[in-house]
Amino acid sequence: MSPSRGLHRLPLRFTRAYTTSSQPPSQLPSKTPIELLRASPHRLHIYRSTSTNPFFNLSTEDYLLRHSPTNSTILFTYTNRPSIILGRNQNPWSEVNIPLLNSPLYKDNVTLVRRRSGGGTVYHDLGNLCWSVIMPRKSFDRDINAHMVVSALHRLGITTATVNSRHDIVLRQLDPKNGKEKDLKVSGSAYKIIRERSYHHATLLLNSKLEDIKHLLRSPLKEFITTKGVESVRSEVSNIGVEKEKLVETIEEEFLKVNKVEDGEVVSRVTVEEEETCSVREYIKEGMMELQSTKWLYTQTPDFTLHLPPQTPLPELPGLPGIQPVLPEHSKFSLLSTTSHLQNIQFSTSPDPDFSFVQSQESHIRLLKTPFSGISLNKGINSINSIPEDVKTSLGKWLQVAVGEWGGEGGVDLWKGRDGGKSMRLRAVEREAERKRHAQAKAES
């Protein structure tokens, strides 16, 4: 987390001070730009974050989406410390190498995060730049934003940058092996749309650790999981190799050009720092708590099934060398998970149909509603008396490492504020429900 000393405006253009209070300005405590955002008269805003905390940056982005004037357009740039960022509807066990993430090399150095937008899993580190365009829903266009960034890259000499059919930015070059065009992905994007607002955000690989991407985003469980969630599309990646500060300035210039800034028009430019922002915006603090909660990170996982085939050595895992369990010939192993808790379990090893049924019945009873976490699975499997000891011991130990433990904060109550009253999020939900009731009553009258 970077040191925080408040919110400062960048001296690239001036910003106009404004207030919604009837008191004389001299009698008012000074307010930060983010406090004044909702009432801002400006059409265009440029925000930069000095924090590398992914929970803060994603929650600030959500605040800008939901609390900015409906006709405004915002460019928000930030860099996160090493993090794996899952899409809203993804499965961490099929997307991430959990055993490697829990190894001594990465355990305290890489953070697992589930963001609020859809799309696939991406890796962030200090060699990566994140950009987000927050805009009116009616103006949403991923290609315009992607081409805006490509124009900035072209100005900096990266002339092979282009936008592919998936709205991702790639470096297009000739493959020396066959002479055909080859795309190397340098930016993955996602979006979120709400009632009147939307955002399109993306990464840019500048000088990231590509080996970390390769290893951390390759799950040993992927081939055994069938999920109702979104699966990432794997692509060959590359770094761009440009200087971050210069690129940010160039993207900001292209942002103003694309949005046709008028001569003399005031553009709000704000540098967001974490400590000051959290002290004045409870919504952002609550958003950070939500993203760090066990409930958000794990129980939001869409339904999935883990199926392990018989007579197939399971992959060797980091931290568990030499252990590759093999289920007996007639084995059946299937776990159906809903909200990351087991709902349907089948585990049997016997060739005899009657005893196989007994094994499956006992396994279902023993494991029903068990959290899909490593220790819980190991303990549950080893409690099944009808399964041979050697099978359940080796499989339980393997699953404990392959699945890992749930991280995050387990005791977070997203509906209570610091004073014990209703949280801002609960009040917002209630206001939206009231708005819908009024709209429905009006339509029926």
C-alpha positions as a Markdown table, in Angstrom:
| # | Residue | x | y | z |
|---|---|---|---|---|
| 1 | Met | 0.0 | 0.0 | 0.0 |
| 2 | Ser | 1.5 | 3.3 | -1.0 |
| 3 | Pro | 1.7 | 6.2 | 1.5 |
| 4 | Ser | -1.3 | 8.6 | 1.4 |
| 5 | Arg | -1.3 | 12.3 | 1.9 |
| 6 | Gly | -4.7 | 13.4 | 0.6 |
| 7 | Leu | -6.2 | 14.2 | -2.8 |
| 8 | His | -4.3 | 16.6 | -5.1 |
| 9 | Arg | -5.3 | 18.0 | -8.5 |
| 10 | Leu | -2.8 | 17.5 | -11.3 |
| 11 | Pro | -1.6 | 20.9 | -12.6 |
| 12 | Leu | -2.3 | 20.1 | -16.3 |
| 13 | Arg | -5.5 | 22.1 | -16.4 |
| 14 | Phe | -7.4 | 24.0 | -13.8 |
| 15 | Thr | -10.4 | 22.6 | -12.0 |
| 16 | Arg | -13.3 | 24.8 | -10.8 |
| 17 | Ala | -14.2 | 24.6 | -7.1 |
| 18 | Tyr | -17.9 | 24.2 | -6.4 |
| 19 | Thr | -20.2 | 23.3 | -3.5 |
| 20 | Thr | -23.8 | 22.4 | -2.8 |
| 21 | Ser | -24.0 | 24.2 | 0.6 |
| 22 | Ser | -25.8 | 27.5 | 1.2 |
| 23 | Gln | -23.1 | 28.6 | 3.7 |
| 24 | Pro | -20.4 | 31.0 | 2.5 |
| 25 | Pro | -17.4 | 29.1 | 1.2 |
| 26 | Ser | -15.1 | 30.7 | 3.8 |
| 27 | Gln | -17.2 | 29.0 | 6.6 |
| 28 | Leu | -17.1 | 25.5 | 5.0 |
| 29 | Pro | -14.5 | 22.9 | 5.6 |
| 30 | Ser | -12.6 | 22.1 | 2.4 |
| 31 | Lys | -13.9 | 19.1 | 0.5 |
| 32 | Thr | -12.0 | 16.7 | -1.7 |
| 33 | Pro | -12.9 | 16.5 | -5.4 |
| 34 | Ile | -14.3 | 13.0 | -4.9 |
| 35 | Glu | -16.8 | 14.3 | -2.3 |
| 36 | Leu | -17.9 | 16.9 | -4.8 |
| 37 | Leu | -18.1 | 14.6 | -7.8 |
| 38 | Arg | -21.8 | 14.0 | -7.8 |
| 39 | Ala | -22.6 | 17.7 | -8.2 |
| 40 | Ser | -19.7 | 18.4 | -10.6 |
| 41 | Pro | -20.7 | 20.6 | -13.6 |
| 42 | His | -17.9 | 19.2 | -15.7 |
| 43 | Arg | -18.4 | 16.9 | -18.6 |
| 44 | Leu | -15.0 | 15.3 | -18.6 |
| 45 | His | -12.9 | 14.0 | -15.7 |
| 46 | Ile | -9.4 | 12.4 | -15.5 |
| 47 | Tyr | -8.6 | 10.5 | -12.3 |
| 48 | Arg | -5.3 | 8.8 | -11.4 |
| 49 | Ser | -4.8 | 6.6 | -8.4 |
| 50 | Thr | -1.5 | 6.5 | -6.4 |
| 51 | Ser | -2.5 | 3.4 | -4.5 |
| 52 | Thr | -1.5 | -0.1 | -5.6 |
| 53 | Asn | -4.1 | -1.8 | -3.5 |
| 54 | Pro | -6.4 | -3.7 | -5.9 |
| 55 | Phe | -9.3 | -3.7 | -3.4 |
| 56 | Phe | -9.1 | 0.1 | -3.2 |
| 57 | Asn | -8.7 | 0.7 | -6.9 |
| 58 | Leu | -11.6 | -1.6 | -7.9 |
| 59 | Ser | -13.9 | 0.0 | -5.2 |
| 60 | Thr | -13.0 | 3.5 | -6.3 |
| 61 | Glu | -13.8 | 2.5 | -9.8 |
| 62 | Asp | -17.2 | 1.2 | -8.6 |
| 63 | Tyr | -17.8 | 4.5 | -6.7 |
| 64 | Leu | -17.0 | 6.6 | -9.8 |
| 65 | Leu | -19.4 | 4.5 | -11.8 |
| 66 | Arg | -22.3 | 4.9 | -9.4 |
| 67 | His | -21.7 | 8.4 | -8.0 |
| 68 | Ser | -20.7 | 10.5 | -11.0 |
| 69 | Pro | -23.1 | 12.7 | -13.0 |
| 70 | Thr | -25.0 | 10.6 | -15.5 |
| 71 | Asn | -23.8 | 12.6 | -18.5 |
| 72 | Ser | -20.1 | 12.7 | -17.5 |
| 73 | Thr | -17.2 | 10.7 | -18.9 |
| 74 | Ile | -14.3 | 9.7 | -16.7 |
| 75 | Leu | -10.8 | 8.2 | -17.5 |
| 76 | Phe | -9.4 | 6.4 | -14.5 |
| 77 | Thr | -5.9 | 4.9 | -14.5 |
| 78 | Tyr | -4.2 | 2.8 | -11.8 |
| 79 | Thr | -1.6 | 0.1 | -11.2 |
| 80 | Asn | -2.1 | -2.8 | -8.8 |
| 81 | Arg | 0.4 | -4.7 | -6.8 |
| 82 | Pro | 0.8 | -8.4 | -7.9 |
| 83 | Ser | -2.8 | -9.8 | -8.0 |
| 84 | Ile | -4.8 | -12.4 | -9.8 |
| 85 | Ile | -8.1 | -10.7 | -10.8 |
| 86 | Leu | -11.0 | -13.1 | -11.4 |
| 87 | Gly | -14.0 | -12.1 | -13.5 |
| 88 | Arg | -17.3 | -11.7 | -11.6 |
| 89 | Asn | -18.7 | -15.1 | -12.8 |
| 90 | Gln | -15.6 | -17.3 | -12.7 |
| 91 | Asn | -14.4 | -20.3 | -10.8 |
| 92 | Pro | -11.1 | -19.8 | -8.9 |
| 93 | Trp | -10.3 | -23.5 | -8.9 |
| 94 | Ser | -10.5 | -23.9 | -12.7 |
| 95 | Glu | -8.7 | -20.6 | -13.4 |
| 96 | Val | -5.9 | -20.4 | -10.9 |
| 97 | Asn | -3.1 | -22.6 | -9.9 |
| 98 | Ile | -4.1 | -22.6 | -6.2 |
| 99 | Pro | -1.3 | -24.9 | -5.0 |
| 100 | Leu | 1.3 | -22.6 | -6.6 |
| 101 | Leu | -0.4 | -19.5 | -5.3 |
| 102 | Asn | -0.2 | -21.0 | -1.8 |
| 103 | Ser | 3.4 | -21.9 | -2.1 |
| 104 | Pro | 6.1 | -19.9 | -0.2 |
| 105 | Leu | 7.1 | -18.1 | -3.4 |
| 106 | Tyr | 3.7 | -16.5 | -3.9 |
| 107 | Lys | 1.6 | -16.9 | -0.7 |
| 108 | Asp | 2.4 | -13.5 | 0.8 |
| 109 | Asn | 3.2 | -11.7 | -2.5 |
| 110 | Val | 0.2 | -12.3 | -4.8 |
| 111 | Thr | -3.4 | -11.4 | -3.9 |
| 112 | Leu | -6.5 | -13.3 | -5.2 |
| 113 | Val | -9.4 | -10.9 | -6.1 |
| 114 | Arg | -12.8 | -11.3 | -7.6 |
| 115 | Arg | -13.8 | -8.1 | -9.5 |
| 116 | Arg | -17.3 | -6.8 | -10.1 |
| 117 | Ser | -17.2 | -6.9 | -13.9 |
| 118 | Gly | -17.5 | -10.0 | -16.1 |
| 119 | Gly | -14.8 | -11.4 | -18.5 |
| 120 | Gly | -11.8 | -13.6 | -17.8 |
| 121 | Thr | -9.0 | -13.8 | -15.3 |
| 122 | Val | -6.0 | -11.4 | -15.6 |
| 123 | Tyr | -2.8 | -10.9 | -13.8 |
| 124 | His | -1.8 | -7.5 | -12.4 |
| 125 | Asp | 1.6 | -6.4 | -11.2 |
| 126 | Leu | 3.6 | -3.2 | -11.0 |
| 127 | Gly | 4.6 | -3.6 | -14.7 |
| 128 | Asn | 1.0 | -3.4 | -15.7 |
| 129 | Leu | -1.3 | -0.4 | -16.3 |
| 130 | Cys | -5.1 | -0.5 | -15.8 |
| 131 | Trp | -7.3 | 2.0 | -17.6 |
| 132 | Ser | -11.0 | 2.5 | -17.2 |
| 133 | Val | -13.5 | 4.7 | -19.1 |
| 134 | Ile | -16.7 | 5.4 | -17.2 |
| 135 | Met | -19.4 | 6.8 | -19.3 |
| 136 | Pro | -23.2 | 7.2 | -19.9 |
| 137 | Arg | -24.7 | 3.9 | -20.9 |
| 138 | Lys | -25.9 | 5.3 | -24.2 |
| 139 | Ser | -22.3 | 6.1 | -25.1 |
| 140 | Phe | -20.9 | 2.6 | -24.3 |
| 141 | Asp | -18.6 | 1.4 | -27.1 |
| 142 | Arg | -15.6 | -0.8 | -26.4 |
| 143 | Asp | -14.0 | -0.3 | -29.8 |
| 144 | Ile | -13.9 | 3.5 | -29.4 |
| 145 | Asn | -12.0 | 3.1 | -26.1 |
| 146 | Ala | -9.7 | 0.4 | -27.3 |
| 147 | His | -8.8 | 2.4 | -30.4 |
| 148 | Met | -8.2 | 5.4 | -28.2 |
| 149 | Val | -5.5 | 3.5 | -26.3 |
| 150 | Val | -4.1 | 2.1 | -29.6 |
| 151 | Ser | -3.7 | 5.6 | -30.9 |
| 152 | Ala | -1.7 | 6.5 | -27.8 |
| 153 | Leu | 0.5 | 3.5 | -28.4 |
| 154 | His | 1.0 | 4.4 | -32.1 |
| 155 | Arg | 2.1 | 7.9 | -31.0 |
| 156 | Leu | 4.8 | 6.3 | -28.8 |
| 157 | Gly | 6.1 | 4.1 | -31.6 |
| 158 | Ile | 4.2 | 0.9 | -31.0 |
| 159 | Thr | 2.8 | 0.8 | -34.5 |
| 160 | Thr | 2.0 | -2.9 | -34.5 |
| 161 | Ala | -0.7 | -2.4 | -31.9 |
| 162 | Thr | -4.3 | -3.1 | -33.1 |
| 163 | Val | -7.7 | -4.1 | -31.8 |
| 164 | Asn | -8.8 | -7.7 | -32.5 |
| 165 | Ser | -12.4 | -9.1 | -32.9 |
| 166 | Arg | -12.7 | -9.6 | -29.2 |
| 167 | His | -12.0 | -5.9 | -28.5 |
| 168 | Asp | -8.6 | -6.8 | -27.0 |
| 169 | Ile | -5.4 | -4.9 | -27.9 |
| 170 | Val | -2.8 | -7.1 | -29.5 |
| 171 | Leu | 0.6 | -6.6 | -31.2 |
| 172 | Arg | 0.3 | -8.0 | -34.7 |
| 173 | Gln | 3.4 | -9.3 | -36.3 |
| 174 | Leu | 4.6 | -12.0 | -38.7 |
| 175 | Asp | 5.4 | -15.4 | -37.3 |
| 176 | Pro | 8.9 | -16.3 | -38.5 |
| 177 | Lys | 8.0 | -20.0 | -38.5 |
| 178 | Asn | 5.3 | -19.8 | -41.2 |
| 179 | Gly | 5.2 | -16.2 | -42.4 |
| 180 | Lys | 1.6 | -15.7 | -41.2 |
| 181 | Glu | 0.3 | -12.9 | -39.0 |
| 182 | Lys | 0.4 | -13.6 | -35.3 |
| 183 | Asp | -1.3 | -11.7 | -32.5 |
| 184 | Leu | 0.3 | -11.3 | -29.1 |
| 185 | Lys | -2.2 | -10.1 | -26.5 |
| 186 | Val | -1.1 | -7.1 | -24.5 |
| 187 | Ser | -4.5 | -6.0 | -23.1 |
| 188 | Gly | -7.6 | -7.9 | -21.9 |
| 189 | Ser | -10.8 | -6.0 | -21.3 |
| 190 | Ala | -14.2 | -6.3 | -19.5 |
| 191 | Tyr | -17.1 | -4.1 | -18.8 |
| 192 | Lys | -20.1 | -3.4 | -16.5 |
| 193 | Ile | -23.4 | -1.8 | -17.3 |
| 194 | Ile | -25.9 | -0.5 | -14.8 |
| 195 | Arg | -29.1 | 1.6 | -15.2 |
| 196 | Glu | -27.7 | 4.8 | -16.7 |
| 197 | Arg | -23.9 | 4.3 | -16.5 |
| 198 | Ser | -21.3 | 1.9 | -17.7 |
| 199 | Tyr | -17.6 | 1.3 | -17.7 |
| 200 | His | -15.1 | -0.5 | -20.0 |
| 201 | His | -11.8 | -1.3 | -18.3 |
| 202 | Ala | -8.7 | -3.1 | -19.4 |
| 203 | Thr | -5.1 | -4.1 | -18.6 |
| 204 | Leu | -1.9 | -3.1 | -20.5 |
| 205 | Leu | 1.1 | -5.3 | -20.1 |
| 206 | Leu | 4.1 | -2.9 | -20.1 |
| 207 | Asn | 6.8 | -4.8 | -18.3 |
| 208 | Ser | 4.9 | -7.5 | -16.4 |
| 209 | Lys | 6.4 | -10.8 | -15.3 |
| 210 | Leu | 5.1 | -13.0 | -18.0 |
| 211 | Glu | 6.3 | -16.2 | -16.4 |
| 212 | Asp | 4.1 | -15.5 | -13.4 |
| 213 | Ile | 1.1 | -15.2 | -15.8 |
| 214 | Lys | 2.0 | -18.4 | -17.5 |
| 215 | His | 2.3 | -20.5 | -14.3 |
| 216 | Leu | -0.3 | -18.9 | -12.0 |
| 217 | Leu | -3.1 | -18.9 | -14.5 |
| 218 | Arg | -2.8 | -22.7 | -15.3 |
| 219 | Ser | -5.0 | -24.7 | -12.9 |
| 220 | Pro | -4.2 | -28.4 | -12.2 |
| 221 | Leu | -8.0 | -28.9 | -11.7 |
| 222 | Lys | -9.2 | -27.2 | -14.9 |
| 223 | Glu | -9.5 | -30.4 | -16.9 |
| 224 | Phe | -11.6 | -32.0 | -14.1 |
| 225 | Ile | -14.1 | -29.1 | -13.6 |
| 226 | Thr | -17.3 | -28.4 | -15.5 |
| 227 | Thr | -18.6 | -25.0 | -14.7 |
| 228 | Lys | -21.6 | -22.8 | -15.4 |
| 229 | Gly | -19.4 | -19.8 | -15.1 |
| 230 | Val | -17.3 | -17.9 | -17.6 |
| 231 | Glu | -14.1 | -19.6 | -18.7 |
| 232 | Ser | -11.1 | -17.5 | -19.7 |
| 233 | Val | -9.8 | -17.6 | -23.3 |
| 234 | Arg | -6.1 | -18.4 | -23.3 |
| 235 | Ser | -3.9 | -16.3 | -25.5 |
| 236 | Glu | -0.2 | -15.8 | -26.1 |
| 237 | Val | 0.9 | -12.6 | -24.4 |
| 238 | Ser | 3.7 | -10.0 | -24.7 |
| 239 | Asn | 4.9 | -6.9 | -23.0 |
| 240 | Ile | 4.7 | -3.5 | -24.8 |
| 241 | Gly | 7.8 | -2.0 | -23.2 |
| 242 | Val | 6.9 | 1.6 | -23.0 |
| 243 | Glu | 7.3 | 4.0 | -20.0 |
| 244 | Lys | 4.2 | 4.1 | -17.9 |
| 245 | Glu | 4.0 | 7.8 | -17.0 |
| 246 | Lys | 4.5 | 8.8 | -20.6 |
| 247 | Leu | 1.8 | 6.4 | -21.7 |
| 248 | Val | -0.7 | 7.6 | -19.1 |
| 249 | Glu | -0.2 | 11.2 | -20.3 |
| 250 | Thr | -0.6 | 10.2 | -23.9 |
| 251 | Ile | -3.8 | 8.2 | -23.2 |
| 252 | Glu | -5.2 | 11.2 | -21.3 |
| 253 | Glu | -4.5 | 13.4 | -24.4 |
| 254 | Glu | -6.2 | 10.9 | -26.6 |
| 255 | Phe | -9.2 | 10.7 | -24.2 |
| 256 | Leu | -9.7 | 14.5 | -24.6 |
| 257 | Lys | -9.4 | 14.2 | -28.3 |
| 258 | Val | -11.9 | 11.4 | -28.6 |
| 259 | Asn | -14.3 | 13.2 | -26.4 |
| 260 | Lys | -13.9 | 16.5 | -28.4 |
| 261 | Val | -12.8 | 18.7 | -25.6 |
| 262 | Glu | -13.7 | 22.3 | -26.5 |
| 263 | Asp | -11.3 | 25.3 | -26.3 |
| 264 | Gly | -11.5 | 26.7 | -22.8 |
| 265 | Glu | -13.6 | 23.8 | -21.4 |
| 266 | Val | -12.7 | 22.8 | -17.8 |
| 267 | Val | -11.6 | 19.3 | -17.4 |
| 268 | Ser | -11.5 | 18.0 | -13.8 |
| 269 | Arg | -8.2 | 16.3 | -13.0 |
| 270 | Val | -7.8 | 14.5 | -9.7 |
| 271 | Thr | -5.1 | 12.4 | -8.1 |
| 272 | Val | -6.8 | 9.9 | -5.7 |
| 273 | Glu | -4.8 | 8.7 | -2.6 |
| 274 | Glu | -6.1 | 5.9 | -0.5 |
| 275 | Glu | -6.1 | 7.1 | 3.1 |
| 276 | Glu | -7.8 | 10.4 | 2.4 |
| 277 | Thr | -10.4 | 8.9 | 0.1 |
| 278 | Cys | -11.4 | 6.2 | 2.5 |
| 279 | Ser | -11.7 | 8.7 | 5.3 |
| 280 | Val | -14.3 | 10.7 | 3.4 |
| 281 | Arg | -16.1 | 8.0 | 1.4 |
| 282 | Glu | -17.6 | 5.2 | 3.5 |
| 283 | Tyr | -19.0 | 3.6 | 0.3 |
| 284 | Ile | -15.4 | 2.9 | -0.9 |
| 285 | Lys | -14.4 | 1.4 | 2.5 |
| 286 | Glu | -17.5 | -0.9 | 2.4 |
| 287 | Gly | -16.6 | -1.9 | -1.1 |
| 288 | Met | -13.1 | -2.9 | -0.1 |
| 289 | Met | -14.6 | -5.0 | 2.8 |
| 290 | Glu | -16.9 | -6.7 | 0.3 |
| 291 | Leu | -14.1 | -7.6 | -2.1 |
| 292 | Gln | -12.0 | -9.0 | 0.7 |
| 293 | Ser | -14.8 | -11.1 | 2.2 |
| 294 | Thr | -14.8 | -14.9 | 2.0 |
| 295 | Lys | -18.5 | -14.6 | 0.9 |
| 296 | Trp | -17.6 | -12.5 | -2.2 |
| 297 | Leu | -14.4 | -14.3 | -3.2 |
| 298 | Tyr | -15.7 | -17.9 | -2.9 |
| 299 | Thr | -19.4 | -18.3 | -2.4 |
| 300 | Gln | -20.1 | -16.1 | -5.5 |
| 301 | Thr | -18.7 | -19.0 | -7.6 |
| 302 | Pro | -21.2 | -20.3 | -10.1 |
| 303 | Asp | -22.3 | -23.9 | -9.8 |
| 304 | Phe | -19.7 | -26.5 | -10.9 |
| 305 | Thr | -18.9 | -30.2 | -10.9 |
| 306 | Leu | -15.5 | -31.7 | -10.1 |
| 307 | His | -15.2 | -35.1 | -11.7 |
| 308 | Leu | -12.1 | -37.3 | -11.2 |
| 309 | Pro | -11.7 | -40.3 | -13.6 |
| 310 | Pro | -10.5 | -43.8 | -12.6 |
| 311 | Gln | -7.2 | -45.3 | -13.5 |
| 312 | Thr | -5.7 | -41.8 | -14.3 |
| 313 | Pro | -2.8 | -40.4 | -12.3 |
| 314 | Leu | -3.8 | -37.0 | -11.0 |
| 315 | Pro | -1.3 | -34.2 | -11.6 |
| 316 | Glu | 1.7 | -33.7 | -9.3 |
| 317 | Leu | 1.2 | -30.5 | -7.3 |
| 318 | Pro | 3.5 | -27.9 | -5.9 |
| 319 | Gly | 4.1 | -28.7 | -2.2 |
| 320 | Leu | 3.1 | -32.3 | -2.7 |
| 321 | Pro | 6.0 | -33.9 | -4.6 |
| 322 | Gly | 5.6 | -37.6 | -5.7 |
| 323 | Ile | 2.0 | -37.9 | -4.8 |
| 324 | Gln | -0.3 | -38.6 | -7.7 |
| 325 | Pro | -3.3 | -40.6 | -6.6 |
| 326 | Val | -5.0 | -43.1 | -9.0 |
| 327 | Leu | -8.6 | -44.1 | -8.4 |
| 328 | Pro | -9.3 | -47.8 | -8.8 |
| 329 | Glu | -10.7 | -49.2 | -12.0 |
| 330 | His | -14.4 | -49.1 | -11.1 |
| 331 | Ser | -14.3 | -45.8 | -9.2 |
| 332 | Lys | -16.8 | -43.0 | -9.5 |
| 333 | Phe | -16.0 | -39.6 | -8.1 |
| 334 | Ser | -18.2 | -36.5 | -8.7 |
| 335 | Leu | -18.8 | -33.4 | -6.5 |
| 336 | Leu | -21.5 | -30.9 | -7.4 |
| 337 | Ser | -20.9 | -27.5 | -5.8 |
| 338 | Thr | -23.5 | -24.7 | -5.3 |
| 339 | Thr | -22.2 | -21.4 | -3.7 |
| 340 | Ser | -19.0 | -23.4 | -3.1 |
| 341 | His | -20.7 | -25.9 | -0.9 |
| 342 | Leu | -21.3 | -29.6 | -1.9 |
| 343 | Gln | -24.8 | -30.4 | -2.9 |
| 344 | Asn | -24.5 | -33.8 | -4.7 |
| 345 | Ile | -21.7 | -36.3 | -4.0 |
| 346 | Gln | -20.9 | -39.6 | -5.6 |
| 347 | Phe | -17.8 | -41.5 | -4.5 |
| 348 | Ser | -17.5 | -45.2 | -4.8 |
| 349 | Thr | -14.7 | -47.7 | -5.6 |
| 350 | Ser | -16.3 | -51.1 | -5.6 |
| 351 | Pro | -17.1 | -53.1 | -8.8 |
| 352 | Asp | -20.1 | -54.6 | -6.9 |
| 353 | Pro | -23.2 | -52.5 | -7.7 |
| 354 | Asp | -24.8 | -53.0 | -4.3 |
| 355 | Phe | -21.7 | -52.0 | -2.3 |
| 356 | Ser | -21.0 | -49.2 | -4.8 |
| 357 | Phe | -24.5 | -47.8 | -3.9 |
| 358 | Val | -23.7 | -48.0 | -0.2 |
| 359 | Gln | -20.4 | -46.1 | -0.7 |
| 360 | Ser | -22.1 | -43.4 | -2.7 |
| 361 | Gln | -24.9 | -43.0 | -0.2 |
| 362 | Glu | -22.4 | -42.7 | 2.7 |
| 363 | Ser | -20.2 | -40.3 | 0.8 |
| 364 | His | -23.2 | -38.1 | 0.1 |
| 365 | Ile | -24.3 | -38.1 | 3.7 |
| 366 | Arg | -20.8 | -37.4 | 5.0 |
| 367 | Leu | -20.0 | -34.6 | 2.6 |
| 368 | Leu | -23.3 | -32.9 | 2.0 |
| 369 | Lys | -23.1 | -29.1 | 2.5 |
| 370 | Thr | -19.3 | -29.3 | 3.2 |
| 371 | Pro | -17.5 | -26.2 | 2.0 |
| 372 | Phe | -15.4 | -26.7 | -1.1 |
| 373 | Ser | -12.1 | -26.1 | 0.8 |
| 374 | Gly | -9.1 | -28.3 | 1.1 |
| 375 | Ile | -9.1 | -29.2 | 4.8 |
| 376 | Ser | -12.9 | -29.7 | 4.8 |
| 377 | Leu | -12.8 | -32.1 | 1.8 |
| 378 | Asn | -9.9 | -34.0 | 3.3 |
| 379 | Lys | -11.6 | -34.4 | 6.6 |
| 380 | Gly | -14.9 | -35.4 | 5.0 |
| 381 | Ile | -13.4 | -38.0 | 2.6 |
| 382 | Asn | -11.5 | -39.6 | 5.4 |
| 383 | Ser | -14.7 | -39.9 | 7.4 |
| 384 | Ile | -16.3 | -42.3 | 4.8 |
| 385 | Asn | -15.9 | -45.7 | 6.4 |
| 386 | Ser | -16.8 | -47.7 | 3.3 |
| 387 | Ile | -14.0 | -46.3 | 1.2 |
| 388 | Pro | -10.6 | -48.2 | 1.4 |
| 389 | Glu | -8.2 | -46.5 | 3.7 |
| 390 | Asp | -5.3 | -46.1 | 1.2 |
| 391 | Val | -7.6 | -44.5 | -1.4 |
| 392 | Lys | -9.2 | -41.9 | 0.8 |
| 393 | Thr | -5.9 | -41.0 | 2.5 |
| 394 | Ser | -4.0 | -40.2 | -0.7 |
| 395 | Leu | -7.0 | -38.6 | -2.4 |
| 396 | Gly | -7.9 | -36.5 | 0.6 |
| 397 | Lys | -4.3 | -35.2 | 1.0 |
| 398 | Trp | -4.2 | -34.4 | -2.7 |
| 399 | Leu | -7.5 | -32.5 | -2.7 |
| 400 | Gln | -6.4 | -30.5 | 0.4 |
| 401 | Val | -3.5 | -29.1 | -1.6 |
| 402 | Ala | -5.2 | -28.8 | -5.0 |
| 403 | Val | -8.2 | -27.0 | -3.6 |
| 404 | Gly | -6.5 | -25.0 | -0.8 |
| 405 | Glu | -8.1 | -23.0 | 1.9 |
| 406 | Trp | -10.5 | -20.1 | 1.6 |
| 407 | Gly | -8.9 | -16.8 | 2.1 |
| 408 | Gly | -10.5 | -13.4 | 2.8 |
| 409 | Glu | -12.3 | -12.1 | 5.8 |
| 410 | Gly | -15.0 | -14.4 | 7.1 |
| 411 | Gly | -16.8 | -12.2 | 9.5 |
| 412 | Val | -17.7 | -9.3 | 7.2 |
| 413 | Asp | -21.3 | -8.1 | 7.5 |
| 414 | Leu | -22.0 | -6.0 | 4.4 |
| 415 | Trp | -25.3 | -4.7 | 5.7 |
| 416 | Lys | -24.0 | -3.0 | 8.8 |
| 417 | Gly | -22.1 | 0.3 | 9.1 |
| 418 | Arg | -19.4 | 1.1 | 11.5 |
| 419 | Asp | -21.9 | 2.5 | 14.0 |
| 420 | Gly | -24.0 | -0.7 | 13.9 |
| 421 | Gly | -26.7 | 0.9 | 11.7 |
| 422 | Lys | -27.4 | 0.3 | 8.1 |
| 423 | Ser | -24.5 | 0.3 | 5.7 |
| 424 | Met | -24.4 | 2.6 | 2.7 |
| 425 | Arg | -24.9 | -0.4 | 0.5 |
| 426 | Leu | -28.1 | -1.5 | 2.3 |
| 427 | Arg | -29.4 | 2.0 | 2.2 |
| 428 | Ala | -28.7 | 2.1 | -1.6 |
| 429 | Val | -30.5 | -1.2 | -2.1 |
| 430 | Glu | -33.5 | 0.1 | -0.2 |
| 431 | Arg | -33.6 | 3.3 | -2.2 |
| 432 | Glu | -33.5 | 1.3 | -5.5 |
| 433 | Ala | -36.3 | -0.9 | -4.3 |
| 434 | Glu | -38.3 | 2.1 | -3.3 |
| 435 | Arg | -37.6 | 3.7 | -6.7 |
| 436 | Lys | -38.9 | 0.5 | -8.5 |
| 437 | Arg | -42.0 | 0.5 | -6.3 |
| 438 | His | -42.8 | 4.1 | -7.2 |
| 439 | Ala | -42.2 | 3.4 | -10.9 |
| 440 | Gln | -44.4 | 0.4 | -10.9 |
| 441 | Ala | -47.2 | 2.2 | -9.1 |
| 442 | Lys | -46.9 | 5.1 | -11.6 |
| 443 | Ala | -47.2 | 2.7 | -14.5 |
| 444 | Glu | -50.2 | 1.0 | -13.0 |
| 445 | Ser | -52.0 | 4.2 | -12.2 |
